[in-house]
Amino acid sequence: MKLYYACALFAALLHATVDARRMTPSTCSGDIDVIFALDGSGSMSDDWDRMKSAVTDIINHLNVDPDGTHVGVVQFGTKVRREIALTGDQQQLDLEIPRLDRILGNTNIAGGLAEAGRMLGRPGRHGIVFLLSDGLADDMDAAVQQARQLEADGNKIMSIAVGTNQALSGLKALASSEDLFASVDSFETLLDTFTSVLADKACKLFVEMELDEGCY
């Protein structure tokens, strides 16, 4: 009972602190594996380079380190491809992400989430998936099923919908909570103004996942 109240008090103080100031790279770390699941379908067109730049910007906020946060990248179109295995090497990510080519084709989100799940689950590590897409999945039922399986395995999903199509709100069903869904009108907006917001959300989630492990 004392542990419960101690954890509750610590959680309240922690959330007050996190909400009062932006998390900095030095505090945004932990035993976390982050997979970026990127939409490389035909609809991406000229936005592909903006997406890669936005992902690089988000990663630069996450304090990637061999002894801390590791990042990997999956791309989905009609097919699915593991682009970058989990790594704590920031320079590798900075070098390889700009070189990624699009797969093209359809929007196989279910396959992308399934591949992300295969990359996660290392002992003692929390898992987060950043899903970025400008369209609904070819098979939304399968995508939702894969999302719930990731959560059942102890992971969290942040779903980011990019575009003005109202149907994109359907991507909210893939997020682990309403707070972990975001929608922006363009990849230009995502790159110019929203990457720091997403990084802050990820940092808060890092802290919450570490707290949950220590208290429950």
BALOBA-1460 file (C-alpha; in Angstrom, 3 decimals):
// residues 216
<rec num="1" residu="m" x="0.000" y="0.000" z="0.000"/>
<rec num="2" residu="k" x="2.852" y="2.392" z="0.826"/>
<rec num="3" residu="l" x="4.447" y="1.586" z="-2.531"/>
<rec num="4" residu="y" x="1.154" y="2.343" z="-4.292"/>
<rec num="5" residu="y" x="0.844" y="5.779" z="-2.679"/>
<rec num="6" residu="a" x="4.516" y="6.527" z="-3.257"/>
<rec num="7" residu="c" x="4.114" y="5.678" z="-6.941"/>
<rec num="8" residu="a" x="0.933" y="7.735" z="-7.201"/>
<rec num="9" residu="l" x="2.640" y="10.745" z="-5.626"/>
<rec num="10" residu="f" x="5.702" y="10.350" z="-7.817"/>
<rec num="11" residu="a" x="3.488" y="10.059" z="-10.914"/>
<rec num="12" residu="a" x="1.652" y="13.275" z="-10.036"/>
<rec num="13" residu="l" x="4.892" y="15.175" z="-9.494"/>
<rec num="14" residu="l" x="6.417" y="13.726" z="-12.633"/>
<rec num="15" residu="h" x="3.503" y="14.663" z="-14.861"/>
<rec num="16" residu="a" x="3.409" y="18.156" z="-13.412"/>
<rec num="17" residu="t" x="7.095" y="18.550" z="-14.192"/>
<rec num="18" residu="v" x="6.785" y="17.126" z="-17.706"/>
<rec num="19" residu="d" x="3.808" y="19.350" z="-18.514"/>
<rec num="20" residu="a" x="5.539" y="22.436" z="-17.156"/>
<rec num="21" residu="r" x="8.562" y="22.247" z="-19.434"/>
<rec num="22" residu="r" x="9.623" y="20.608" z="-22.638"/>
<rec num="23" residu="m" x="11.612" y="17.429" z="-22.227"/>
<rec num="24" residu="t" x="15.216" y="17.888" z="-23.356"/>
<rec num="25" residu="p" x="17.377" y="15.280" z="-25.136"/>
<rec num="26" residu="s" x="19.332" y="14.717" z="-21.926"/>
<rec num="27" residu="t" x="16.157" y="13.660" z="-20.079"/>
<rec num="28" residu="c" x="14.553" y="11.854" z="-23.017"/>
<rec num="29" residu="s" x="16.206" y="8.482" z="-22.647"/>
<rec num="30" residu="g" x="15.678" y="5.045" z="-21.258"/>
<rec num="31" residu="d" x="15.720" y="1.370" z="-22.139"/>
<rec num="32" residu="i" x="13.456" y="2.078" z="-25.105"/>
<rec num="33" residu="d" x="13.325" y="0.609" z="-28.605"/>
<rec num="34" residu="v" x="11.609" y="2.907" z="-31.119"/>
<rec num="35" residu="i" x="10.490" y="1.705" z="-34.537"/>
<rec num="36" residu="f" x="9.456" y="4.182" z="-37.208"/>
<rec num="37" residu="a" x="6.931" y="2.555" z="-39.562"/>
<rec num="38" residu="l" x="6.915" y="4.717" z="-42.695"/>
<rec num="39" residu="d" x="4.353" y="4.847" z="-45.493"/>
<rec num="40" residu="g" x="6.285" y="4.386" z="-48.744"/>
<rec num="41" residu="s" x="3.207" y="3.864" z="-50.936"/>
<rec num="42" residu="g" x="2.586" y="5.490" z="-54.304"/>
<rec num="43" residu="s" x="0.628" y="8.379" z="-52.800"/>
<rec num="44" residu="m" x="3.683" y="9.759" z="-51.025"/>
<rec num="45" residu="s" x="5.064" y="11.400" z="-54.165"/>
<rec num="46" residu="d" x="7.172" y="14.478" z="-53.329"/>
<rec num="47" residu="d" x="6.437" y="14.130" z="-49.612"/>
<rec num="48" residu="w" x="8.844" y="11.202" z="-49.189"/>
<rec num="49" residu="d" x="11.866" y="13.450" z="-48.658"/>
<rec num="50" residu="r" x="9.929" y="15.626" z="-46.201"/>
<rec num="51" residu="m" x="8.908" y="12.537" z="-44.248"/>
<rec num="52" residu="k" x="12.516" y="11.374" z="-43.980"/>
<rec num="53" residu="s" x="13.606" y="14.820" z="-42.815"/>
<rec num="54" residu="a" x="10.830" y="14.892" z="-40.213"/>
<rec num="55" residu="v" x="11.799" y="11.445" z="-38.919"/>
<rec num="56" residu="t" x="15.440" y="12.494" z="-38.641"/>
<rec num="57" residu="d" x="14.390" y="15.599" z="-36.708"/>
<rec num="58" residu="i" x="12.277" y="13.571" z="-34.264"/>
<rec num="59" residu="i" x="15.097" y="11.081" z="-33.746"/>
<rec num="60" residu="n" x="17.496" y="13.922" z="-32.946"/>
<rec num="61" residu="h" x="15.330" y="14.691" z="-29.889"/>
<rec num="62" residu="l" x="15.439" y="11.130" z="-28.554"/>
<rec num="63" residu="n" x="18.986" y="10.867" z="-27.209"/>
<rec num="64" residu="v" x="19.886" y="7.778" z="-29.237"/>
<rec num="65" residu="d" x="22.743" y="5.989" z="-27.507"/>
<rec num="66" residu="p" x="24.246" y="2.471" z="-27.415"/>
<rec num="67" residu="d" x="23.356" y="2.286" z="-23.699"/>
<rec num="68" residu="g" x="19.946" y="3.971" z="-24.007"/>
<rec num="69" residu="t" x="17.388" y="4.568" z="-26.732"/>
<rec num="70" residu="h" x="17.674" y="2.468" z="-29.896"/>
<rec num="71" residu="v" x="15.863" y="3.240" z="-33.161"/>
<rec num="72" residu="g" x="14.915" y="1.135" z="-36.167"/>
<rec num="73" residu="v" x="12.984" y="1.824" z="-39.384"/>
<rec num="74" residu="v" x="10.395" y="-0.193" z="-41.308"/>
<rec num="75" residu="q" x="8.842" y="0.850" z="-44.616"/>
<rec num="76" residu="f" x="5.569" y="-0.399" z="-46.018"/>
<rec num="77" residu="g" x="3.986" y="-0.089" z="-49.453"/>
<rec num="78" residu="t" x="2.570" y="-3.121" z="-51.186"/>
<rec num="79" residu="k" x="5.506" y="-4.990" z="-49.676"/>
<rec num="80" residu="v" x="7.224" y="-4.469" z="-46.347"/>
<rec num="81" residu="r" x="10.916" y="-3.870" z="-45.830"/>
<rec num="82" residu="r" x="13.061" y="-3.678" z="-42.704"/>
<rec num="83" residu="e" x="15.185" y="-0.689" z="-43.600"/>
<rec num="84" residu="i" x="17.322" y="-0.186" z="-40.496"/>
<rec num="85" residu="a" x="17.724" y="-2.692" z="-37.679"/>
<rec num="86" residu="l" x="17.558" y="-1.357" z="-34.124"/>
<rec num="87" residu="t" x="20.652" y="0.682" z="-33.418"/>
<rec num="88" residu="g" x="21.999" y="3.083" z="-30.820"/>
<rec num="89" residu="d" x="24.241" y="4.743" z="-33.407"/>
<rec num="90" residu="q" x="22.955" y="8.250" z="-34.190"/>
<rec num="91" residu="q" x="25.444" y="8.738" z="-37.020"/>
<rec num="92" residu="q" x="24.242" y="5.565" z="-38.740"/>
<rec num="93" residu="l" x="20.654" y="6.817" z="-38.631"/>
<rec num="94" residu="d" x="21.629" y="10.264" z="-39.921"/>
<rec num="95" residu="l" x="23.464" y="8.607" z="-42.803"/>
<rec num="96" residu="e" x="20.998" y="5.882" z="-43.790"/>
<rec num="97" residu="i" x="17.582" y="7.529" z="-43.467"/>
<rec num="98" residu="p" x="18.133" y="10.124" z="-46.241"/>
<rec num="99" residu="r" x="19.153" y="7.290" z="-48.589"/>
<rec num="100" residu="l" x="15.902" y="5.315" z="-48.231"/>
<rec num="101" residu="d" x="13.989" y="4.735" z="-51.469"/>
<rec num="102" residu="r" x="10.232" y="4.272" z="-51.627"/>
<rec num="103" residu="i" x="8.695" y="0.836" z="-52.092"/>
<rec num="104" residu="l" x="5.593" y="2.284" z="-53.883"/>
<rec num="105" residu="g" x="2.310" y="0.444" z="-54.359"/>
<rec num="106" residu="n" x="-0.462" y="0.107" z="-51.810"/>
<rec num="107" residu="t" x="-0.672" y="0.925" z="-48.075"/>
<rec num="108" residu="n" x="0.073" y="-2.282" z="-46.198"/>
<rec num="109" residu="i" x="0.014" y="-0.851" z="-42.675"/>
<rec num="110" residu="a" x="-0.768" y="-4.253" z="-41.153"/>
<rec num="111" residu="g" x="2.420" y="-5.673" z="-42.638"/>
<rec num="112" residu="g" x="4.443" y="-2.701" z="-41.414"/>
<rec num="113" residu="l" x="3.145" y="-3.078" z="-37.867"/>
<rec num="114" residu="a" x="3.760" y="-6.827" z="-37.939"/>
<rec num="115" residu="e" x="7.377" y="-6.260" z="-38.977"/>
<rec num="116" residu="a" x="7.783" y="-3.641" z="-36.243"/>
<rec num="117" residu="g" x="6.522" y="-6.212" z="-33.752"/>
<rec num="118" residu="r" x="9.149" y="-8.696" z="-34.899"/>
<rec num="119" residu="m" x="11.837" y="-6.105" z="-34.209"/>
<rec num="120" residu="l" x="10.575" y="-5.339" z="-30.699"/>
<rec num="121" residu="g" x="10.348" y="-7.478" z="-27.584"/>
<rec num="122" residu="r" x="13.971" y="-7.559" z="-26.478"/>
<rec num="123" residu="p" x="14.281" y="-8.481" z="-22.783"/>
<rec num="124" residu="g" x="14.269" y="-5.472" z="-20.477"/>
<rec num="125" residu="r" x="13.342" y="-3.035" z="-23.248"/>
<rec num="126" residu="h" x="10.154" y="-1.041" z="-23.774"/>
<rec num="127" residu="g" x="8.828" y="-0.687" z="-27.312"/>
<rec num="128" residu="i" x="7.243" y="2.256" z="-29.143"/>
<rec num="129" residu="v" x="6.094" y="2.369" z="-32.770"/>
<rec num="130" residu="f" x="5.834" y="5.687" z="-34.627"/>
<rec num="131" residu="l" x="3.412" y="5.122" z="-37.514"/>
<rec num="132" residu="l" x="3.419" y="7.841" z="-40.193"/>
<rec num="133" residu="s" x="0.990" y="7.631" z="-43.111"/>
<rec num="134" residu="d" x="-0.916" y="9.836" z="-45.532"/>
<rec num="135" residu="g" x="-3.640" y="7.245" z="-46.154"/>
<rec num="136" residu="l" x="-5.757" y="4.538" z="-44.602"/>
<rec num="137" residu="a" x="-4.587" y="0.946" z="-44.683"/>
<rec num="138" residu="d" x="-5.682" y="-1.302" z="-47.531"/>
<rec num="139" residu="d" x="-7.062" y="-3.573" z="-44.822"/>
<rec num="140" residu="m" x="-7.917" y="-1.512" z="-41.736"/>
<rec num="141" residu="d" x="-9.277" y="-4.516" z="-39.830"/>
<rec num="142" residu="a" x="-5.946" y="-6.309" z="-40.213"/>
<rec num="143" residu="a" x="-4.060" y="-3.137" z="-39.259"/>
<rec num="144" residu="v" x="-6.136" y="-2.687" z="-36.093"/>
<rec num="145" residu="q" x="-5.579" y="-6.345" z="-35.203"/>
<rec num="146" residu="q" x="-1.817" y="-5.918" z="-35.558"/>
<rec num="147" residu="a" x="-1.930" y="-2.752" z="-33.452"/>
<rec num="148" residu="r" x="-3.751" y="-4.523" z="-30.639"/>
<rec num="149" residu="q" x="-1.251" y="-7.401" z="-30.807"/>
<rec num="150" residu="l" x="1.638" y="-4.961" z="-30.430"/>
<rec num="151" residu="e" x="-0.048" y="-3.550" z="-27.332"/>
<rec num="152" residu="a" x="-0.715" y="-7.014" z="-25.938"/>
<rec num="153" residu="d" x="3.026" y="-7.607" z="-26.231"/>
<rec num="154" residu="g" x="3.685" y="-4.538" z="-24.071"/>
<rec num="155" residu="n" x="4.364" y="-1.918" z="-26.755"/>
<rec num="156" residu="k" x="2.816" y="1.492" z="-27.471"/>
<rec num="157" residu="i" x="1.833" y="2.987" z="-30.832"/>
<rec num="158" residu="m" x="1.907" y="6.639" z="-31.840"/>
<rec num="159" residu="s" x="-0.147" y="7.162" z="-35.015"/>
<rec num="160" residu="i" x="0.459" y="10.277" z="-37.125"/>
<rec num="161" residu="a" x="-1.940" y="11.033" z="-39.983"/>
<rec num="162" residu="v" x="-0.720" y="13.524" z="-42.580"/>
<rec num="163" residu="g" x="-3.122" y="15.190" z="-45.022"/>
<rec num="164" residu="t" x="-6.494" y="16.909" z="-45.248"/>
<rec num="165" residu="n" x="-8.645" y="13.860" z="-46.016"/>
<rec num="166" residu="q" x="-11.176" y="13.504" z="-43.189"/>
<rec num="167" residu="a" x="-11.023" y="9.722" z="-43.544"/>
<rec num="168" residu="l" x="-7.512" y="9.853" z="-42.095"/>
<rec num="169" residu="s" x="-9.105" y="10.149" z="-38.655"/>
<rec num="170" residu="g" x="-9.509" y="6.374" z="-38.996"/>
<rec num="171" residu="l" x="-5.806" y="6.093" z="-38.214"/>
<rec num="172" residu="k" x="-6.703" y="7.092" z="-34.659"/>
<rec num="173" residu="a" x="-7.872" y="3.494" z="-34.165"/>
<rec num="174" residu="l" x="-4.264" y="2.355" z="-34.481"/>
<rec num="175" residu="a" x="-2.930" y="4.573" z="-31.672"/>
<rec num="176" residu="s" x="-2.604" y="3.172" z="-28.159"/>
<rec num="177" residu="s" x="-4.586" y="6.109" z="-26.784"/>
<rec num="178" residu="e" x="-6.250" y="9.276" z="-28.061"/>
<rec num="179" residu="d" x="-3.302" y="11.290" z="-26.775"/>
<rec num="180" residu="l" x="-0.962" y="9.240" z="-28.971"/>
<rec num="181" residu="f" x="-2.770" y="10.183" z="-32.190"/>
<rec num="182" residu="a" x="-1.819" y="13.298" z="-34.123"/>
<rec num="183" residu="s" x="-3.050" y="14.799" z="-37.371"/>
<rec num="184" residu="v" x="-1.334" y="17.473" z="-39.468"/>
<rec num="185" residu="d" x="-2.390" y="18.885" z="-42.817"/>
<rec num="186" residu="s" x="0.882" y="18.294" z="-44.656"/>
<rec num="187" residu="f" x="4.369" y="16.889" z="-44.328"/>
<rec num="188" residu="e" x="5.633" y="20.440" z="-44.713"/>
<rec num="189" residu="t" x="3.740" y="21.380" z="-41.539"/>
<rec num="190" residu="l" x="5.006" y="18.235" z="-39.853"/>
<rec num="191" residu="l" x="8.584" y="19.156" z="-40.681"/>
<rec num="192" residu="d" x="8.337" y="22.873" z="-39.933"/>
<rec num="193" residu="t" x="6.361" y="22.951" z="-36.697"/>
<rec num="194" residu="f" x="5.309" y="19.563" z="-35.383"/>
<rec num="195" residu="t" x="8.363" y="17.341" z="-34.964"/>
<rec num="196" residu="s" x="9.187" y="18.849" z="-31.564"/>
<rec num="197" residu="v" x="5.603" y="18.214" z="-30.416"/>
<rec num="198" residu="l" x="5.861" y="14.551" z="-31.392"/>
<rec num="199" residu="a" x="9.261" y="14.279" z="-29.731"/>
<rec num="200" residu="d" x="7.775" y="15.711" z="-26.516"/>
<rec num="201" residu="k" x="4.974" y="13.130" z="-26.648"/>
<rec num="202" residu="a" x="7.544" y="10.369" z="-27.079"/>
<rec num="203" residu="c" x="9.614" y="11.660" z="-24.172"/>
<rec num="204" residu="k" x="6.568" y="11.723" z="-21.891"/>
<rec num="205" residu="l" x="5.782" y="8.189" z="-22.957"/>
<rec num="206" residu="f" x="9.360" y="7.114" z="-22.173"/>
<rec num="207" residu="v" x="8.949" y="8.374" z="-18.613"/>
<rec num="208" residu="e" x="5.496" y="6.834" z="-18.172"/>
<rec num="209" residu="m" x="6.666" y="3.404" z="-19.364"/>
<rec num="210" residu="e" x="9.670" y="3.485" z="-17.035"/>
<rec num="211" residu="l" x="7.395" y="4.526" z="-14.140"/>
<rec num="212" residu="d" x="4.873" y="1.770" z="-14.875"/>
<rec num="213" residu="e" x="7.606" y="-0.851" z="-14.742"/>
<rec num="214" residu="g" x="8.861" y="0.395" z="-11.384"/>
<rec num="215" residu="c" x="5.443" y="0.626" z="-9.720"/>
<rec num="216" residu="y" x="3.417" y="-2.310" z="-10.999"/>
